Amino acid sequence: MIIKNEQDVTVDALAVMQRTTDPRLREIMVSLVRHLHGFIRDVRLTEAEFREATAILNAIGKQTTDTHNEAVLMAGSLGVSSLVCLLNNGDGGNTETSQSLLGPFWRLNSPRVANGGTIVRSDTPGDPLFVTARVIDPSGRAIAGAEVDIWHASPVGLYENQDPEQADMNLRGKFTTDTDGRFWFRTVKMVGYPIPTDGVVGRLLAAQSRHPFRPAHLHALIFRHGYKVLISQVYDPEDPHIDSDVQFGVTSALVGNYVRHDEPHPSDTGVASPWYALDYTYVMEPGEAVLPRAPIK
């Protein structure tokens, strides 16, 4: 149609979206146009603001590299990643879930490690952490043979892809659950850290007077045919930012118990005190096993 007024723009755009052949894409595009046009009307977006918005989107793309994903960082900082996760798990957001947001630092092809091994691959000072975990289904049955990808930040608050002082794949490893659904390993206790603030996300946080910190957490991505891929983070309740995660990722089901021990380790005399222990149970939901696209290489 020939546009007569601003209302006609939305009417015409919606009519075009309705012609989309794929039903799900049609549903998404119709809703997107309706809400996007409604948002523009609601805030009375100016031309200058529109040009700035497109520049921001361009900057997000330019700031995304093989080792950094600004788009994923922004999605988390707006609460979008957490919202999508909770809407699609735990009976549509009605029950607790072990699922969490993927975050921007997962990499493919982490090295395989035998149960009981370590994921520390270079000099990484920090308190020893011994992790024991179990993977079960919603009925409590053990899931054997699941591949468990583990990664976390170092005690200086950096992932190895951010830190030239760390060896490649430091604090990353892939385990396989035994017949009881268990896996276990040794690492060093992680700390909370600030997300990168040298890009668009940093500008947003500064404009909103928000801190950039994530509370300390352990990442896991668990794969087993017949189950939906489980992406999880287990948080340290003692972290000072446990109630104000910049990425809105902390749920009650994901708060772990990192137990401090000041006595000698019962089986390893070479372990210095204090050392910590974490025991956690991951619950996988039945579904299709599809790996996500890795945000970095």
C-alpha positions as CSV (number, residue, x, y, z in Angstrom):
1,M,0.0,0.0,0.0
2,I,1.0,3.6,-0.4
3,I,1.6,4.9,3.2
4,K,-0.7,7.7,4.3
5,N,0.2,8.0,8.0
6,E,2.3,6.3,10.7
7,Q,-0.4,3.8,11.5
8,D,-0.3,2.5,7.9
9,V,3.4,1.6,8.3
10,T,2.5,-1.0,11.0
11,V,-0.5,-2.3,9.1
12,D,1.5,-2.8,5.9
13,A,4.5,-4.3,7.7
14,L,2.3,-6.8,9.5
15,A,0.5,-7.8,6.3
16,V,3.9,-8.6,4.7
17,M,5.0,-10.6,7.8
18,Q,1.8,-12.6,7.5
19,R,2.9,-13.9,4.1
20,T,5.9,-15.7,5.6
21,T,5.7,-19.4,4.6
22,D,7.2,-21.0,7.7
23,P,4.5,-21.0,10.5
24,R,6.9,-20.5,13.4
25,L,8.9,-17.8,11.6
26,R,5.6,-16.1,10.7
27,E,4.6,-16.1,14.3
28,I,7.9,-14.6,15.5
29,M,8.0,-11.9,12.8
30,V,4.4,-10.8,13.3
31,S,4.9,-10.5,17.0
32,L,8.3,-8.8,16.6
33,V,6.9,-6.1,14.3
34,R,3.9,-5.5,16.5
35,H,6.0,-5.1,19.7
36,L,8.8,-3.3,18.0
37,H,6.5,-0.7,16.5
38,G,4.7,-0.5,19.8
39,F,7.9,0.2,21.6
40,I,8.9,3.0,19.2
41,R,5.5,4.6,19.7
42,D,5.7,4.1,23.4
43,V,9.0,5.9,23.8
44,R,8.5,8.3,20.9
45,L,11.9,7.3,19.5
46,T,13.6,10.3,17.9
47,E,15.5,10.2,14.7
48,A,18.8,10.9,16.5
49,E,18.1,8.0,18.9
50,F,17.3,5.7,16.1
51,R,20.6,6.4,14.4
52,E,22.4,5.9,17.7
53,A,20.5,2.5,18.2
54,T,21.7,1.3,14.8
55,A,25.2,2.4,15.5
56,I,25.1,0.4,18.8
57,L,23.9,-2.7,17.0
58,N,26.8,-2.3,14.5
59,A,29.2,-1.9,17.3
60,I,28.1,-5.1,19.0
61,G,28.8,-7.0,15.8
62,K,32.2,-5.4,15.4
63,Q,33.2,-6.1,19.0
64,T,32.4,-9.8,18.7
65,T,35.5,-11.9,17.9
66,D,36.7,-15.5,18.1
67,T,37.4,-14.9,21.8
68,H,34.7,-12.5,22.8
69,N,30.9,-12.4,22.2
70,E,29.5,-8.9,22.9
71,A,26.0,-10.0,21.7
72,V,25.7,-12.8,24.2
73,L,27.1,-10.5,26.9
74,M,24.4,-7.9,26.1
75,A,21.6,-10.5,26.1
76,G,22.7,-11.6,29.6
77,S,23.0,-8.0,30.8
78,L,19.4,-7.3,29.7
79,G,18.1,-10.4,31.4
80,V,17.1,-12.0,28.1
81,S,19.4,-15.1,28.4
82,S,18.0,-15.9,31.8
83,L,14.4,-15.3,30.7
84,V,14.7,-17.6,27.7
85,C,16.3,-20.3,29.9
86,L,13.6,-20.2,32.5
87,L,10.7,-20.1,30.0
88,N,12.0,-23.2,28.3
89,N,12.9,-25.4,31.3
90,G,11.4,-26.5,34.6
91,D,7.9,-27.2,33.1
92,G,7.8,-23.8,31.4
93,G,9.1,-21.9,34.3
94,N,6.8,-23.5,36.9
95,T,9.4,-25.6,38.7
96,E,13.0,-25.4,39.7
97,T,15.6,-26.3,37.1
98,S,19.3,-27.1,36.9
99,Q,19.4,-25.1,33.6
100,S,21.1,-21.8,33.4
101,L,22.4,-19.4,30.7
102,L,25.3,-20.5,28.6
103,G,27.3,-17.3,28.9
104,P,30.0,-16.1,26.5
105,F,32.9,-18.3,27.4
106,W,32.1,-21.9,26.5
107,R,34.5,-23.5,24.0
108,L,34.2,-26.8,22.1
109,N,36.7,-29.6,22.3
110,S,37.8,-29.3,25.9
111,P,40.3,-32.1,26.9
112,R,39.0,-35.3,28.3
113,V,39.8,-36.0,31.9
114,A,39.4,-39.2,33.9
115,N,37.2,-39.0,37.0
116,G,39.4,-38.0,39.9
117,G,41.7,-36.0,37.6
118,T,42.4,-32.3,37.6
119,I,41.5,-29.5,35.2
120,V,44.4,-27.3,36.3
121,R,46.8,-27.2,33.4
122,S,49.2,-24.3,34.4
123,D,50.4,-22.6,37.5
124,T,47.1,-21.4,39.0
125,P,47.4,-20.3,42.6
126,G,44.2,-20.7,44.6
127,D,42.5,-22.8,47.3
128,P,42.0,-26.4,46.2
129,L,38.5,-27.4,45.3
130,F,37.2,-30.9,45.1
131,V,34.0,-31.4,43.2
132,T,31.8,-34.5,43.4
133,A,28.6,-34.5,41.4
134,R,25.8,-36.7,40.2
135,V,23.6,-36.5,37.0
136,I,20.1,-37.8,37.3
137,D,16.7,-37.7,35.5
138,P,13.6,-36.1,37.0
139,S,12.7,-39.4,38.7
140,G,16.0,-39.6,40.5
141,R,17.5,-42.3,38.2
142,A,21.2,-42.1,37.5
143,I,22.3,-41.1,34.0
144,A,25.4,-43.1,33.1
145,G,27.6,-42.3,30.2
146,A,26.8,-38.6,30.1
147,E,29.5,-36.2,28.8
148,V,30.1,-33.4,31.2
149,D,32.0,-30.3,30.0
150,I,33.3,-28.2,32.9
151,W,34.8,-24.7,32.8
152,H,35.3,-21.8,35.2
153,A,37.2,-18.6,35.7
154,S,40.5,-18.6,37.6
155,P,41.1,-17.2,41.1
156,V,42.1,-13.9,39.4
157,G,38.7,-13.7,37.7
158,L,39.7,-14.5,34.2
159,Y,38.9,-17.4,31.8
160,E,42.0,-18.8,30.1
161,N,41.0,-17.4,26.7
162,Q,41.2,-13.9,28.3
163,D,44.5,-14.5,30.1
164,P,47.9,-15.1,28.4
165,E,49.3,-16.2,31.7
166,Q,47.1,-19.4,31.6
167,A,47.7,-22.4,29.4
168,D,45.3,-23.2,26.7
169,M,42.2,-25.0,28.1
170,N,43.3,-24.3,31.7
171,L,40.3,-24.9,34.1
172,R,38.4,-26.8,31.3
173,G,37.8,-30.5,31.0
174,K,35.3,-33.1,29.8
175,F,34.2,-36.0,32.0
176,T,32.0,-39.0,31.6
177,T,29.5,-40.1,34.3
178,D,29.9,-43.6,35.7
179,T,27.2,-46.2,36.2
180,D,25.9,-44.3,39.2
181,G,25.8,-41.1,37.2
182,R,28.7,-39.6,39.1
183,F,31.8,-37.7,38.1
184,W,34.4,-36.0,40.3
185,F,37.5,-33.9,39.8
186,R,40.0,-31.4,41.4
187,T,40.4,-27.8,40.5
188,V,41.0,-24.5,42.4
189,K,38.2,-22.4,43.9
190,M,37.0,-19.7,41.5
191,V,36.1,-16.1,42.4
192,G,33.5,-13.7,41.1
193,Y,34.6,-11.4,38.3
194,P,33.7,-8.4,36.3
195,I,32.3,-9.0,32.8
196,P,34.2,-7.1,30.0
197,T,33.3,-3.4,30.1
198,D,35.3,-2.1,27.2
199,G,32.4,-2.3,24.7
200,V,28.7,-1.5,24.3
201,V,27.8,-3.5,27.4
202,G,30.2,-1.5,29.5
203,R,28.6,1.8,28.2
204,L,25.2,0.5,29.2
205,L,26.3,-0.5,32.7
206,A,27.9,2.9,33.3
207,A,24.8,4.8,32.1
208,Q,22.7,2.8,34.6
209,S,25.2,3.0,37.5
210,R,25.4,-0.8,37.6
211,H,28.3,-2.9,38.8
212,P,29.8,-5.4,36.3
213,F,30.2,-8.4,38.6
214,R,29.2,-12.0,38.3
215,P,29.2,-14.1,41.5
216,A,31.7,-17.0,41.6
217,H,30.3,-20.1,39.7
218,L,31.2,-23.4,38.1
219,H,29.9,-24.0,34.6
220,A,28.7,-27.4,33.3
221,L,27.4,-28.5,29.9
222,I,26.0,-32.1,30.0
223,F,25.3,-34.1,26.9
224,R,23.5,-37.5,26.7
225,H,21.3,-38.9,23.9
226,G,17.7,-38.9,24.9
227,Y,18.0,-35.8,27.2
228,K,17.9,-32.1,26.6
229,V,21.5,-30.7,26.8
230,L,21.9,-29.4,30.3
231,I,23.7,-26.0,30.7
232,S,24.3,-25.1,34.3
233,Q,26.1,-22.8,36.7
234,V,26.6,-23.5,40.4
235,Y,27.0,-20.4,42.4
236,D,28.9,-19.7,45.6
237,P,26.5,-18.2,48.2
238,E,29.3,-16.5,50.0
239,D,30.1,-14.3,47.1
240,P,29.3,-10.6,47.8
241,H,27.4,-10.3,44.5
242,I,25.2,-13.3,44.9
243,D,22.1,-11.1,45.1
244,S,23.0,-8.7,42.3
245,D,24.4,-10.8,39.4
246,V,24.9,-8.5,36.4
247,Q,23.7,-11.3,34.1
248,F,20.6,-12.1,36.2
249,G,21.6,-15.8,36.3
250,V,21.3,-16.8,40.0
251,T,18.3,-19.0,41.0
252,S,17.8,-20.8,44.3
253,A,18.3,-24.2,42.6
254,L,21.7,-23.1,41.3
255,V,23.2,-22.0,44.7
256,G,25.7,-24.6,45.8
257,N,27.4,-25.4,49.1
258,Y,31.2,-24.7,48.8
259,V,32.3,-26.2,52.1
260,R,35.5,-24.9,53.6
261,H,37.8,-27.4,55.4
262,D,40.7,-26.3,57.5
263,E,41.9,-29.8,58.5
264,P,44.2,-31.9,56.3
265,H,42.6,-33.6,53.3
266,P,41.7,-37.2,54.2
267,S,43.3,-38.8,51.2
268,D,45.8,-36.3,49.8
269,T,48.5,-35.2,52.2
270,G,49.8,-32.7,49.6
271,V,46.7,-30.6,49.7
272,A,47.2,-27.3,51.6
273,S,44.6,-25.9,54.0
274,P,42.1,-24.5,53.6
275,W,40.5,-26.6,50.9
276,Y,36.9,-26.7,49.7
277,A,34.5,-29.3,48.7
278,L,31.4,-29.0,46.5
279,D,28.8,-31.7,46.0
280,Y,26.0,-31.1,43.6
281,T,23.2,-33.0,41.8
282,Y,22.3,-32.1,38.2
283,V,18.9,-33.0,36.9
284,M,18.5,-33.6,33.1
285,E,15.1,-33.4,31.4
286,P,14.1,-35.9,28.6
287,G,14.4,-34.3,25.2
288,E,16.5,-33.9,22.1
289,A,20.2,-33.7,22.6
290,V,21.3,-30.7,20.5
291,L,24.6,-28.9,21.4
292,P,24.4,-25.1,21.3
293,R,26.6,-23.0,19.0
294,A,29.8,-22.1,20.8
295,P,30.0,-18.4,21.5
296,I,33.8,-18.4,21.1
297,K,36.4,-20.6,19.4
